[in-house]
């Protein structure tokens, strides 16, 4: 998937997924810096994630936001949910995403929930298996979302309508 120009989108407020304090031991003590994993999206199917590193939290978050804007991709969203179930792995983290009926809400843990809110998904079931490392869960979630097939393209390739595929 190719990334999208963020200047053409009305992005929501960035969502900070995780802030991590990192210590570097040097002569005379420890030097602290911060990592921030940030998600940005427009709530209409576009989302990006980024990692910012700096000596202050606010600077790390703003760097993460700028990094996330560079990696924005389009995700197919149908009636507030994803078109089909998907599973993806990154490192030792495995993420399973399943579409849900309207009114279900976002059944997801912290990192997955933040990304789904930025995408604009209102109803989804998810499960994180294996590693609970936030960085790997975020990357596995993005990998899963990028592997989703657009139902309009699938219907066109098969020579069918969406009603014939979904049955309603």
Buried (B, 14 or more C-beta within 10 A) or exposed (E): EEEBEBEEBEBBEBBBBBBBEEEEEEEEEEEEBBBBBBBBBBBBBBBBBBBBBBEEBEBBBBBBBBBBBEBBBBBBBBEBBBBBEBBBBBEEBBBBBBBBEEEBEBBBBEBBBBBBBBBBBBBBBBBBBBBEBBBBBBBBBBBBBBEBEEBBEBBEEEEEEBEEBEEE
